[in-house]
Amino acid sequence: MGNCIGGERPDSTVSHEAGTAGAEGSVTADRDGAVLRVTLDRPSRRNSLTQLMIGTLVDALTDAAADDSLRAIHIRGAGDDFCAGADWVATNDRQRPRSGDLVRRIPHAAHRVIELIGSIQLPVVCSVRGWAVGFGCNLALAADFTVAATDAVFWEPFVDRGFSPDSGSTWLLPRLVGLARARRMLLLGEKVSATDAADWGLIHQAVSPSELDSTVEELLERLACGPTVALGLAKQGLGFGQHATLGQSLMQELFNLELSCRTSDFKEGLEAFQQRRAPKFRGR
């Protein structure tokens, strides 16, 4: 496998940043070879996200979706935690919002982040340390692969705070772990350790804290060196199949197959198979 991380960088650049370091926090999106590194940076508040930070996250993912030079996305938190969710205290520490404020705003903010992670035709990997709470938990669950340190905790405390779940939790959890465990997390507010999350199929893998970075880098390298178009279409097919019949999914697979068979990576895959060597995919 070739080195697809930290190699030669394309001419185009990606730069997104919201807020400033410290209490206000920031979201940064920096290119590392063919990988976009997105960092939630507000460690003093366990990387809880302000409205400005969420808006920047939406912008970064939207731009990445249209960038043909990218081949994977890595989302991480600064410091000891992944993300403590949306900062509801800061959001509501002002004059009472007028009726309908949430209905107008959230579809273009937290909910849009979850939709983008699911629809973007690039593999998205989250690395989780410490707390992944509320929106932060659902952000990790929406990713294609989430690798967590064994001391990480996943928690959906919506009902404990007196309001109903959002950011895709009622859709994601039943599909990942079934209704019984979804009820435990959403109705009882049970915290789930990373080890249990991996056993349940809630996340991809739980590893020791010292192994987290190397495990994530190995996974990102594998994904970034893969056939990017085929990976994106496979991801699209999995998402489509969540609300389709078998016949509809089979038809979608045909269209996806038609597209992937027109790529240079398809030809490279066949040649590598015939020559009994590892393929060298270019993501095109």
Secondary structure as UniProt FT lines:
FT   STRAND          15..17
FT   TURN            21..24
FT   STRAND          26..32
FT   TURN            33..34
FT   STRAND          35..41
FT   HELIX           43..45
FT   TURN            46..47
FT   HELIX           51..65
FT   TURN            68..69
FT   STRAND          72..77
FT   TURN            79..80
FT   HELIX           88..92
FT   TURN            99..100
FT   HELIX           101..105
FT   HELIX           106..108
FT   HELIX           110..119
FT   STRAND          124..128
FT   STRAND          131..133
FT   HELIX           135..142
FT   STRAND          145..149
FT   TURN            150..151
FT   STRAND          153..155
FT   HELIX           159..161
FT   TURN            167..168
FT   HELIX           169..186
FT   STRAND          192..193
FT   HELIX           194..200
FT   STRAND          205..207
FT   HELIX           209..211
FT   HELIX           212..224
FT   HELIX           228..241
FT   TURN            242..243
FT   HELIX           246..260
FT   TURN            261..262
FT   HELIX           264..274
FT   TURN            275..276
//
